[in-house]
Amino acid sequence: MKKLSKILTISLMVCSMLVTLIGCSPKSAQKVVIYTNADEEAVASIQKSLNSSGYEGKYVLQTQGTSELGGKLMAEGDEIEANLVTMSSYFIDSAQKKNDMFENLTFDLKTVEKYPSYSAPILANTGAIFVNTKVIKEKGLVMPKSIKDLTKDEYKGLVSIPNIMNSSTAWLLIQAIISEYGENEGKIVLQKLIVNCGPHIETSGSGPIKKVRVGEVAVGFGLRHQAVADKTSGKAIDYIDPIEGNYSLTESIAVVKKEDTATTKLAMEMAKVIVTKARPELIKNYPVALYEGETIDDLNKPENSKKFEKPLTVELLKEHQEFFKASK
């Protein structure tokens, strides 16, 4: 009986130790949830870099619109489902300021410009005017040199721009107008531009280039690199760097603070892979140098690069959306 009692006691002690050890052992990482507002080309580059680095099957990637994802970041903070986010930089900065929701990145970066410790740029887009050269010739139009030129009567019904209420690409246009003309004159310029657009104010940033390509309109405003690629491929498209300036928006990556440290660590590893291994492909589709040592060809260097005088934030975006609405 004594021997049996000892055996039972020892067994119970061993079981207790095992339970304690199991309970204290770190949890294994779960699949990393990635939220992104990136378009198809960028998503393909991100997935390719992760899969080729051994992370296939270790993440779930969900694409969302900029407004939808931005709303979640601002409202949910670190309670958001995502572990890793790629998003317009101004939304990441505003969400961090409000919610303190992102980890400091644990890998070194050599960016051309200074970025916060919690995010790293992955791509950038630059705005410009583009034209259908055939339609310009058919309509007898003079090639525009500025956004203000597009407010002339001869362009009525022949211009397409994105809507800032739906597309961040339109913000590049509004920044250029306000910076060059101020809010008072700028409102008059925008009013005339909106009149000349008529039904051609698009909800998508790529909407204007699509209409210019098929000749539905003669002129559009949108992403410069799309027009450069069209011209290079032989399409009847040309591009103009407006005198008001070429403004740019970056998209960045950030790791969300979570209690699940194993999954957070895995998310941090993936962030490093995306920044380092996806960049060579991303810069081909979005030709803006963001890191030291990166180069782009002369075609993709805008002649009139400018930065808005104020930091880009969600609050500033809302101000400029109101400016747009008041100009209708």
C-alpha angles and dihedrals in degrees: 000000000000091000091049091048091052092049091051092047093050091046092052091049091051091048091049091050091049092050090049093048093047092046092051097043115105117261117250116250118268124216111293112243111218121195117193140171091198122127126244098276093051093045090052090052092048093050093045092053093048096044094047089050094057100264098111109133092016097092143044116214123202124184119211137172118267094247093046096048092040090054091052093050092051096043103037105033113182089348087077113116093237123097093188129032134191109190147139105301095233090058092049091050093048093046091050092049092051102036108018086223107148132082121233108257113253097208129077122253132194102198124174090233130030117270132183119271092247100057143042128200117245102177144352136210127209128202128230144149118262132187142197100237093203094054092044089055095043092051093044092237125162113239106258121238099186144027087247090060088065090065092067117115094245090065095056110135091003102088131085127191134167122255114247089212088068109017132053088204088072089060088069088060095047093047090053094049096046094044094051102037107019123234098291100050089029091061090055091049091049093046092055091045092052090050091052091050094055106168093356100090102119132210091213127064090226093050096091096051090050091054092045091050094057093041096245086131131014100223138028143173121226144097114354097211092059091058092045090053091048093051092046091052091054101259119146090256131120131177135218129202100220122229088238088067144256108271124192139206124202130209117214140191126233137175117230119230110248137168088231095086095179093058091042089054090050090049089052090053090051092048090056091049092051093048094047107029102031094048097080089059096036093055089056091058095034104032103198119120110235103159133053112269095026117127134188129194122260093255090065096047109098115222096222110037113175140170126218112252094235127058111264110248138156088255091055090048090055090051090053092046088056089048089054094048092048090053095059 
